[in-house]
């Protein structure tokens, strides 16, 4: 049989492990092995597989070496075959229709802040999933535990994204963005000039999550009224379970397993403001967030809000978590025409520019 691409198989295994919310060390094992082999000539990889010396390479262990040998023999690695055979259940018709309508993801992270993979790798994973665009939204400066981007680093990232876009497949593009902290007074944690340059701005509360109701409500209302804020991210800040594994970025230690109650705020007032200012409410697809809860999705829908179904992905495999957000949106009756990332990149940017 013809040999398969062992590096592609290792990366596919890592992707599926991330999507399945498996342990970080498992994901890291396969991504590290893929990175180690990527720097070698194909002939050397084949030679090492043949003489049993793959494990002498830093980052390659017994399990990953076995997968490489199987790939080079033209066989689908057993590890990969088992992962594919045990993938999650299918979506129902309504959730499937909504997932099919999505054309991009408006909330993602890279290794520039607390994500685990380079921008290029996140983009190529999005291409494989059929996305037309990916909005890169690394953190803002105050979130130092997640290596938030200073104004200078964000400017460098914008230049880098321009270079990456030039090399990506035709018909796909990375949109520039940020997940900006909503500060205690409701202001946004980045220079106004930079926020105006970005294609999409997601704003989230990451600190003071136990503020009393009136204070949190004022904080969120101030942020929503800011014309630079396009999407209100994970609005309650809750954690319903331990964080998913598979995040291997520098912010890993900051995201240890925990649960967290919802922040207390006047949801009706905040959603009314979102509708008034045409700010979309994020339906965050992360399994440990499920934010907002379904009762608040329904209230936002009744208030006339738009939505964005986002993954908040910190690793390539997590980009396929939009299915979880679509399930919850469909259960609440959210129609596709109220979801901003069912639009093309051009329509999305036209909307954000009109709001600024």
Buried (B, 14 or more C-beta within 10 A) or exposed (E): EEBBEBBEBBBBBBBBBBBBBBEBEBBBBBBBBBBBBEEBEEEEBBEBBEEEEBBEBEBBBEBBBBBBBBBBBEBBBEBBEEBEEEEEEEBEEBBBBBBEBBBBBBBBBBBBBBBBBBBBBBBBBBBEBEBBBBBBBBBBBBBEBBBBBEEEBBBEBBEBBEEBBEEBEEEBBBBBBBBBBBBBEBBBBBBEEBBEEBBBBBBBBBEBBEBEEEBBBBBBBBBBBBBBBBBBBBBBBBBBBBBBBBBBBBBBEBBEEEEBEBBBBBBBBBBBBBBEBBBBBBBBBBBBBBBBBEEBBBBBBEBEBBBBBBBBBBBBBBBBBBBBBBBBBBBBEBBBEBBBBBBEBEEBBEBBEEBB
